[in-house]
């Protein structure tokens, strides 16, 4: 189970703070840096500002930890990725699977 978990990733949770003007400001805070298995998925076609681009997607497998369920962004190899799916495939809290795509502004 753990023999393929050789990629170091950082999980981040969303933090909302209120500015002095009363607006909500979004930021992200690190919650864990862990080992995971990273598997490439086929690229998904996305539309941004009327331009098509291939959004590379990945599936991560890691050991289950309750605190990781708050993950909304992943940092891996110097790039930020947005979490699109988070699941516990066997419902036994052994493995956590996360699907992610490149985070584009």
C-alpha positions, 0 to 999 in steps of 0.5 A, a space after each residue: 500500500 505504501 510502496 508507491 507513496 514517494 512524492 512529497 506534497 503539502 495540503 492546504 486548507 482555506 482560511 477566510 479572514 475579514 478585512 478592515 473594510 468588512 470584506 471576506 479575504 480568502 487565503 490558504 494555510 498549510 495543514 500537513 506535508 505528507 508522502 503520497 502516490 501521484 497518478 496522472 489522469 488524462 487532461 480535461 478540456 477547460 474554458 477560460 476567458 474563451 480560450 481552451 486549454 488542457 487542464 492536467 489532472 492528477 489523482 493522489 493516494 495517501 494514508 487517511 488522516 481526519 485533518 486532511 479532509 479540510 484540504 482544498 489546495 495541494 502544493 506539489 513540485 512547486 505548483 498549486 493544484 485545486 482539489 476537485 474530489 476527496 474520498 475514502 474509497 473503502 470506507 475504512 479510513 485507511 486511504 484517502 484519494 484526492 483528485 486535483 487540477 492545476 490551479 489557474 487564476 
